[in-house]
Amino acid sequence: MIGCHMPNLVILDGHTINPGDLDWSPISSIADGFAVHERTLDPADILPRIGDAELALTNKTPFSRETLEAAPRLRYVGILATGSDNVDIEAASGLGIAVTNVPRYGTMAVAQYAIGLLLEIAGRAGLHSEAIRRGRWKSAPDWCFWDRPLIELEGKVMGIVGYGAIGRAVGAIARALGMRVVAYNGDRPPKTEESARNDPLVNFTELLSVSDVISLHAPLRPENRGIINRASISGMKDGVIIINTARGGLVVERDLDAALKSGKIYAAGLDVMESEPPDDSNPLISEPGCIITPHIAWAPRETRARLISEAAENLRLFLAGTPRNLL
């Protein structure tokens, strides 16, 4: 922990946001007292670390109803992320505790990463780099070799599930690659007339049936938990590619694994999992058609610096009586 002995503001899990390569001063300069805990892994440590603080910031540390009710002076919880499923918003509202998040701080980073996973599946650069290190090129009878099929993306259809800022950014990059883009946004209308013109909005069934690639960018809500499941997979094209940089709970992993094994789904690129980290017994870990990364699409240094700056502005405006990004 760094900071003063009796903090008015406490950060419960600062390490993933700032492992030491950034400066907390945009936030620390606002509070009368400031403390950062790198991690709060034991739920029993949450309340003692909040103590008498009025202001708390969290990335993934949970704020349950019980925690919120037991924090004597707490009046503000700032989420150092866009997703808010780790804070009981209803309980906070009933207790008069303001909760804010930081939307759009990582839009381009996550869009870039989603396309990066797709490009890795299409070109398998990492796979072939490792093959060369094992001597495969030296022993190949021809001047080149490939261990998995390579895919040209031009002309393919990208289906985007969740048409917010990240989904629209992914669509723009996909179009630049020569892909045709369709999008499904549930019952939510597109944000702008331009986005509606660029990427046709279709129903979910149509998106499944026409897409060569399906990229998930929806928030996790009760109505879309497990939206990629055995039934929806059956409505997809044979050989479809699934990309998920949103929330692991959007995918029923046992159904995805079965579809990868059968060939119905050609490959998947996952930056998020149902349980993080996944258990060693999760069959997707050893599935050759599945690329898994440890929830890092959001994490470039530039993006984390922006997150700190935006979280500081949320806090400043709350203290000034003009809050923004309230949940």
C-alpha positions as CSV (number, residue, x, y, z in Angstrom):
1,M,0.0,0.0,0.0
2,I,1.1,3.5,-0.7
3,G,-0.3,6.8,0.6
4,C,-1.2,8.4,3.9
5,H,-2.2,6.6,7.1
6,M,-5.9,7.8,7.2
7,P,-7.0,8.1,3.6
8,N,-10.2,9.8,2.5
9,L,-9.9,7.9,-0.8
10,V,-8.8,4.3,-1.2
11,I,-8.1,2.3,-4.3
12,L,-8.6,-1.4,-3.6
13,D,-6.9,-3.0,-6.6
14,G,-4.7,-0.6,-8.4
15,H,-2.0,-3.0,-9.8
16,T,-3.7,-4.0,-13.1
17,I,-4.4,-0.3,-13.9
18,N,-1.0,0.9,-12.8
19,P,1.7,-1.7,-12.2
20,G,4.2,1.1,-11.8
21,D,4.5,2.6,-15.3
22,L,2.0,5.4,-14.7
23,D,1.3,8.2,-12.2
24,W,-1.6,8.3,-9.8
25,S,-1.3,12.1,-9.3
26,P,-4.4,13.0,-11.4
27,I,-6.4,11.1,-8.7
28,S,-4.3,11.6,-5.6
29,S,-4.2,15.4,-6.1
30,I,-8.0,15.5,-5.6
31,A,-8.4,13.7,-2.3
32,D,-7.4,14.9,1.2
33,G,-5.9,11.5,1.8
34,F,-5.0,8.8,-0.6
35,A,-4.1,5.1,-0.4
36,V,-3.6,2.4,-3.0
37,H,-3.7,-1.3,-2.4
38,E,-2.2,-3.3,-5.3
39,R,-4.7,-6.1,-4.8
40,T,-7.6,-7.0,-2.5
41,L,-8.0,-10.7,-3.0
42,D,-9.5,-11.7,0.3
43,P,-13.1,-10.4,0.7
44,A,-12.4,-10.1,4.4
45,D,-10.0,-7.3,3.6
46,I,-12.4,-5.1,1.7
47,L,-14.2,-3.3,4.7
48,P,-11.0,-2.8,6.8
49,R,-9.3,-1.2,3.8
50,I,-12.3,1.0,3.1
51,G,-12.3,2.0,6.7
52,D,-13.8,5.5,7.2
53,A,-13.0,6.6,3.6
54,E,-15.8,8.5,1.8
55,L,-14.4,7.7,-1.7
56,A,-13.4,4.3,-3.1
57,L,-12.1,3.2,-6.5
58,T,-12.3,-0.3,-7.7
59,N,-11.4,-2.2,-10.8
60,K,-12.6,-5.7,-10.1
61,T,-12.9,-5.8,-6.3
62,P,-16.6,-6.5,-5.6
63,F,-18.9,-4.1,-3.7
64,S,-21.8,-6.2,-2.6
65,R,-24.9,-4.9,-0.8
66,E,-23.4,-6.1,2.5
67,T,-20.1,-4.2,1.9
68,L,-21.9,-1.0,0.9
69,E,-24.2,-1.2,3.9
70,A,-21.3,-1.7,6.3
71,A,-19.1,1.1,5.0
72,P,-19.9,3.9,7.5
73,R,-19.0,7.0,5.5
74,L,-18.8,5.8,1.9
75,R,-20.6,8.1,-0.5
76,Y,-18.8,7.4,-3.8
77,V,-17.6,4.3,-5.7
78,G,-15.7,5.0,-8.9
79,I,-15.3,1.9,-11.1
80,L,-11.9,1.9,-12.9
81,A,-13.5,0.2,-15.9
82,T,-16.6,0.3,-18.1
83,G,-18.3,-2.8,-16.9
84,S,-20.1,-2.5,-13.6
85,D,-21.1,-6.1,-12.7
86,N,-18.8,-6.0,-9.6
87,V,-20.8,-3.3,-7.9
88,D,-24.4,-3.7,-6.6
89,I,-25.8,-0.6,-8.3
90,E,-29.3,-1.0,-6.9
91,A,-28.0,-1.2,-3.4
92,A,-25.7,1.8,-3.8
93,S,-28.6,3.8,-5.2
94,G,-30.8,3.0,-2.2
95,L,-28.0,4.0,0.2
96,G,-27.3,7.2,-1.6
97,I,-23.9,6.1,-2.7
98,A,-22.9,7.5,-6.2
99,V,-21.3,5.0,-8.6
100,T,-19.6,6.0,-11.8
101,N,-17.8,4.1,-14.5
102,V,-15.4,5.1,-17.3
103,P,-17.0,4.5,-20.7
104,R,-15.1,4.6,-24.0
105,Y,-11.6,4.8,-22.6
106,G,-10.5,1.7,-24.4
107,T,-12.6,1.8,-27.6
108,M,-9.8,1.7,-30.1
109,A,-7.6,-0.6,-28.1
110,V,-10.3,-3.3,-27.8
111,A,-11.3,-2.9,-31.4
112,Q,-7.7,-3.2,-32.5
113,Y,-7.3,-6.4,-30.3
114,A,-10.5,-8.0,-31.7
115,I,-9.2,-7.5,-35.2
116,G,-5.8,-8.7,-34.0
117,L,-7.3,-12.0,-32.8
118,L,-9.0,-12.4,-36.2
119,L,-5.8,-11.7,-38.1
120,E,-4.0,-14.3,-36.0
121,I,-6.6,-16.8,-36.9
122,A,-6.5,-15.9,-40.6
123,G,-2.7,-15.8,-40.9
124,R,-1.5,-17.9,-37.9
125,A,1.7,-15.8,-37.6
126,G,2.4,-17.0,-34.0
127,L,1.8,-20.6,-34.9
128,H,4.2,-20.6,-37.8
129,S,6.8,-18.6,-35.9
130,E,6.8,-21.3,-33.2
131,A,7.0,-24.0,-36.0
132,I,10.1,-22.3,-37.4
133,R,11.7,-22.3,-33.9
134,R,11.1,-26.1,-33.8
135,G,12.9,-26.5,-37.1
136,R,9.9,-27.0,-39.4
137,W,11.1,-24.6,-42.1
138,K,14.5,-26.1,-42.2
139,S,13.0,-29.6,-42.7
140,A,10.3,-28.6,-45.1
141,P,10.7,-30.1,-48.6
142,D,9.3,-26.9,-50.2
143,W,10.4,-23.3,-50.0
144,C,7.3,-22.5,-47.8
145,F,4.9,-24.4,-45.6
146,W,1.7,-23.8,-43.6
147,D,0.4,-26.0,-40.9
148,R,-3.1,-24.6,-40.8
149,P,-5.2,-23.1,-43.7
150,L,-4.7,-19.3,-44.3
151,I,-7.7,-17.1,-44.9
152,E,-8.2,-14.0,-47.0
153,L,-10.7,-11.7,-45.2
154,E,-11.7,-9.5,-48.2
155,G,-15.3,-10.3,-49.2
156,K,-16.1,-12.1,-45.9
157,V,-19.0,-11.0,-43.7
158,M,-18.3,-9.7,-40.3
159,G,-21.3,-9.9,-37.9
160,I,-21.0,-7.6,-34.9
161,V,-23.1,-8.4,-31.8
162,G,-23.3,-5.3,-29.7
163,Y,-23.2,-2.1,-31.7
164,G,-21.8,0.4,-29.3
165,A,-18.6,2.4,-29.7
166,I,-16.4,-0.6,-29.8
167,G,-18.6,-2.5,-32.1
168,R,-18.7,0.4,-34.5
169,A,-14.9,0.8,-34.4
170,V,-14.5,-2.9,-35.2
171,G,-16.9,-2.5,-38.1
172,A,-14.8,0.4,-39.5
173,I,-11.6,-1.7,-39.4
174,A,-13.3,-4.7,-40.9
175,R,-14.6,-2.6,-43.8
176,A,-11.0,-1.3,-44.3
177,L,-10.0,-4.9,-44.7
178,G,-12.7,-5.3,-47.5
179,M,-15.2,-7.2,-45.3
180,R,-18.9,-6.6,-45.4
181,V,-20.4,-5.7,-42.0
182,V,-23.7,-6.4,-40.4
183,A,-24.7,-5.7,-36.8
184,Y,-27.1,-6.8,-34.2
185,N,-27.9,-4.4,-31.3
186,G,-30.8,-6.0,-29.6
187,D,-33.6,-3.5,-29.2
188,R,-31.1,-0.6,-29.0
189,P,-31.1,1.8,-31.9
190,P,-27.8,2.8,-33.5
191,K,-26.0,5.9,-32.0
192,T,-25.9,7.9,-35.2
193,E,-27.4,8.0,-38.7
194,E,-24.0,7.5,-40.2
195,S,-23.5,4.2,-38.3
196,A,-26.8,2.9,-39.5
197,R,-25.8,3.7,-43.1
198,N,-22.4,2.1,-42.7
199,D,-23.4,-1.2,-41.1
200,P,-26.9,-2.6,-41.7
201,L,-28.7,-3.6,-38.5
202,V,-30.2,-7.1,-38.8
203,N,-31.9,-9.5,-36.4
204,F,-29.9,-12.0,-34.5
205,T,-31.0,-15.0,-36.6
206,E,-30.0,-13.2,-39.8
207,L,-26.6,-12.2,-38.4
208,L,-25.9,-15.8,-37.5
209,S,-26.9,-17.1,-40.9
210,V,-24.8,-14.7,-43.0
211,S,-21.7,-14.1,-41.0
212,D,-18.3,-15.7,-41.7
213,V,-16.9,-14.0,-38.5
214,I,-19.0,-13.1,-35.4
215,S,-17.4,-10.6,-33.0
216,L,-19.0,-10.0,-29.6
217,H,-19.1,-6.5,-28.2
218,A,-22.2,-6.6,-26.0
219,P,-22.3,-5.9,-22.3
220,L,-23.3,-8.9,-20.2
221,R,-26.9,-8.7,-19.2
222,P,-29.4,-11.4,-18.1
223,E,-31.1,-11.4,-21.5
224,N,-27.9,-12.1,-23.4
225,R,-26.0,-14.4,-21.0
226,G,-25.0,-17.5,-23.0
227,I,-26.2,-16.0,-26.3
228,I,-23.6,-18.1,-28.1
229,N,-24.9,-21.6,-27.3
230,R,-25.7,-24.8,-29.0
231,A,-28.9,-23.5,-30.4
232,S,-27.5,-20.3,-31.8
233,I,-24.4,-22.1,-33.1
234,S,-26.7,-24.4,-35.1
235,G,-27.9,-21.3,-37.0
236,M,-24.4,-20.2,-38.0
237,K,-22.5,-20.9,-41.2
238,D,-20.3,-24.0,-41.2
239,G,-16.7,-22.9,-40.5
240,V,-17.6,-19.6,-38.8
241,I,-15.0,-17.8,-36.6
242,I,-16.0,-16.5,-33.2
243,I,-14.2,-13.5,-31.5
244,N,-15.0,-12.5,-28.0
245,T,-13.4,-9.4,-26.3
246,A,-16.5,-8.5,-24.4
247,R,-17.5,-10.8,-21.5
248,G,-16.9,-14.5,-21.1
249,G,-20.5,-15.1,-20.0
250,L,-21.8,-14.3,-23.4
251,V,-20.5,-17.8,-24.5
252,V,-21.5,-21.2,-23.2
253,E,-18.0,-22.7,-23.3
254,R,-19.0,-26.3,-23.4
255,D,-21.1,-25.7,-26.5
256,L,-18.3,-23.7,-28.1
257,D,-15.8,-26.5,-27.4
258,A,-18.2,-29.1,-29.0
259,A,-18.6,-26.9,-32.1
260,L,-14.9,-26.5,-32.4
261,K,-14.3,-30.2,-32.2
262,S,-17.0,-30.9,-34.8
263,G,-15.7,-28.3,-37.2
264,K,-19.0,-26.3,-37.1
265,I,-16.9,-23.4,-35.7
266,Y,-13.5,-23.2,-37.5
267,A,-11.8,-21.2,-34.8
268,A,-12.3,-18.9,-31.8
269,G,-10.3,-16.0,-30.4
270,L,-11.1,-15.3,-26.8
271,D,-9.8,-12.6,-24.6
272,V,-12.4,-13.3,-21.9
273,M,-13.7,-16.5,-20.3
274,E,-16.7,-17.5,-18.2
275,S,-14.4,-18.0,-15.2
276,E,-11.2,-16.0,-15.1
277,P,-8.7,-17.5,-14.9
278,P,-10.1,-20.6,-16.4
279,D,-9.7,-23.9,-14.6
280,D,-7.0,-26.2,-15.9
281,S,-9.7,-28.7,-16.8
282,N,-11.3,-26.3,-19.3
283,P,-11.1,-28.1,-22.6
284,L,-10.8,-24.8,-24.6
285,I,-7.3,-24.4,-23.1
286,S,-6.0,-27.3,-25.1
287,E,-8.2,-26.9,-28.1
288,P,-6.0,-26.1,-31.2
289,G,-8.7,-24.1,-32.8
290,C,-9.0,-21.7,-29.9
291,I,-6.7,-18.8,-29.1
292,I,-7.0,-17.5,-25.5
293,T,-5.4,-14.4,-24.0
294,P,-5.7,-13.2,-20.4
295,H,-8.3,-10.4,-20.6
296,I,-5.8,-7.8,-21.9
297,A,-7.5,-6.1,-24.9
298,W,-8.1,-3.0,-22.7
299,A,-4.6,-2.8,-21.3
300,P,-2.2,-0.7,-23.5
301,R,-0.3,1.9,-21.5
302,E,-2.0,4.7,-23.4
303,T,-5.4,3.3,-22.6
304,R,-4.7,2.8,-18.9
305,A,-3.4,6.4,-18.7
306,R,-6.6,7.6,-20.2
307,L,-8.6,5.5,-17.7
308,I,-6.8,7.2,-14.8
309,S,-7.4,10.6,-16.3
310,E,-11.1,10.0,-16.9
311,A,-11.6,8.4,-13.5
312,A,-10.0,11.5,-11.9
313,E,-12.4,13.8,-13.8
314,N,-15.3,11.6,-12.7
315,L,-14.2,12.1,-9.1
316,R,-13.5,15.9,-9.5
317,L,-17.0,16.5,-11.0
318,F,-18.7,14.4,-8.3
319,L,-16.9,16.5,-5.6
320,A,-17.9,19.7,-7.4
321,G,-21.6,18.6,-7.4
322,T,-21.9,18.0,-11.1
323,P,-21.3,14.3,-11.4
324,R,-21.1,12.5,-14.8
325,N,-21.1,8.9,-15.9
326,L,-23.4,8.0,-13.0
327,L,-24.8,4.4,-13.1
